[in-house]
Structure formats: structure tokens, C-alpha cells
Amino acid sequence: QVQLVESGGGLVQPGGSLRLSCEASGSIFGVMGWYRQAPGKQRDLVANIISSGITNYADSVKGRFFISRDAAKNTVYLQMNMLKPEDTAVYYCNARVLFRGNYDYWGQGTQVTVSS
């Protein structure tokens, strides 16, 4: 059974940093990444990383956020620096299985709040 376990959210001051972790199990994932959703808004891609190591970032986080992976642990990380109040959202880990058609799995979500 596929399982995604997230950790690392919390309250941080503007300009601070947080590191999110997502440990996945139960399948082979061609793409892993992070989405976020603020109240009243849609869920948007923040960053993802494919099997080859190629990364993609939303324009709003380029230069501030960095995604990485540990293949041995099947874990993806999101290092978030220079956080802004507009980064406040629930962050969801996403893992995508690419065989037998695309299929997305989601973590439970972790709250990130950027406020003084």
C-alpha cells in the first residue's frame, strides 16, 4: 500500500527557513513534488523532481526554495528560505506513478505559516 508521510511544517518569521520532508513507500514514483493550497485558492505546484533529477519550480519560489531527494530512503525534501507571508499555506507532498497510466498519491498536508 502506498503511503506518504510529511513532516517539517510550522510557524516561522518572515525571512526565516523551514525544511519539509516526505517519505514515500509502496511503489516506484517517477515524479515527486510539493503543492500548496491557501484558504479559498486552488492547489498549485511549488516544485517537483523527476527520476533523472531534473527539477521544476513555480516562478514565485525560484531562488528561494530547493527540492532534493534521497533515493535510498525514498524521501523528498523541500528547503524553503527567505519565507514570505504569501508562502503561508497547507503544503502537500505528491508522488506520481507513471506506469499503467499516471496516478497521483498525496500526503496528509502540513501547515506552513509565515507571520511575525
C-alpha positions in Angstrom: 0.0 0.0 0.0 1.3 3.4 -0.9 2.0 5.8 2.0 3.3 9.3 2.1 4.3 10.8 5.5 5.1 14.5 5.7 6.8 16.5 8.4 8.5 19.8 8.9 5.7 22.4 8.8 5.2 25.1 11.4 5.3 28.8 12.2 8.2 30.9 11.1 9.1 34.6 10.9 9.3 36.3 7.5 12.7 35.8 6.2 13.2 32.5 8.0 13.6 29.0 6.8 11.8 25.6 7.0 12.6 22.2 5.6 9.8 19.9 4.7 10.2 16.1 4.3 8.1 13.5 2.7 8.9 9.8 3.0 7.1 7.6 0.4 6.7 3.9 0.3 4.8 1.2 -1.6 5.7 1.9 -5.3 8.1 3.4 -7.7 7.5 7.1 -8.2 8.5 8.8 -11.5 7.9 12.3 -10.1 7.7 13.6 -6.6 7.0 17.1 -5.5 5.2 19.6 -3.4 1.9 21.5 -3.9 0.4 24.2 -1.7 -3.1 25.5 -1.1 -4.2 28.6 0.8 -7.7 29.1 2.0 -10.1 29.9 -0.9 -7.4 29.2 -3.5 -6.6 26.3 -5.8 -3.8 23.8 -5.1 -0.7 24.9 -7.0 2.6 23.2 -7.8 5.5 24.5 -5.8 8.3 22.3 -7.0 8.9 18.7 -8.3 11.7 16.4 -9.1 11.7 13.6 -11.7 13.6 10.4 -11.6 16.5 11.8 -13.6 17.0 14.6 -11.1 15.5 17.3 -13.2 13.7 19.9 -11.1 10.9 22.3 -11.7 9.9 25.4 -9.6 7.0 27.8 -9.6 8.2 31.3 -10.6 7.2 32.6 -7.1 9.7 30.4 -5.3 12.6 30.3 -7.7 15.9 31.1 -6.0 14.3 30.7 -2.5 13.1 27.1 -2.4 15.1 24.0 -3.3 13.8 20.5 -3.8 16.0 17.4 -3.4 15.7 13.6 -2.9 17.3 10.7 -1.1 16.7 7.7 -3.4 17.8 5.2 -0.8 15.2 6.5 1.7 12.6 7.3 -1.0 12.3 10.7 0.6 11.9 14.1 -1.0 12.7 17.4 0.8 11.8 21.0 0.2 14.2 23.5 1.7 12.4 26.9 2.0 14.4 30.0 2.5 13.5 33.7 2.7 10.0 32.8 3.5 7.3 35.4 2.9 3.7 35.8 4.3 2.4 34.8 0.9 4.0 31.4 1.3 1.5 30.6 4.0 -0.5 27.5 3.0 -1.0 23.9 3.6 1.8 22.0 1.8 1.0 18.6 0.2 3.5 16.1 -0.9 2.8 14.5 -4.2 4.1 11.2 -5.7 3.2 10.1 -9.2 3.3 6.6 -10.6 4.0 6.6 -14.3 3.3 3.0 -15.3 -0.2 1.8 -16.2 -1.1 5.5 -16.7 -0.4 8.4 -14.4 -1.6 8.0 -10.8 -1.1 10.6 -8.1 -0.8 9.9 -4.4 -1.0 12.7 -1.8 0.3 13.3 1.7 -1.9 14.5 4.5 -0.7 18.1 4.3 1.4 20.1 6.6 0.7 23.7 7.6 3.3 26.4 6.9 2.6 29.8 8.5 4.8 32.8 7.8 4.0 35.6 10.2 5.5 37.9 12.8 
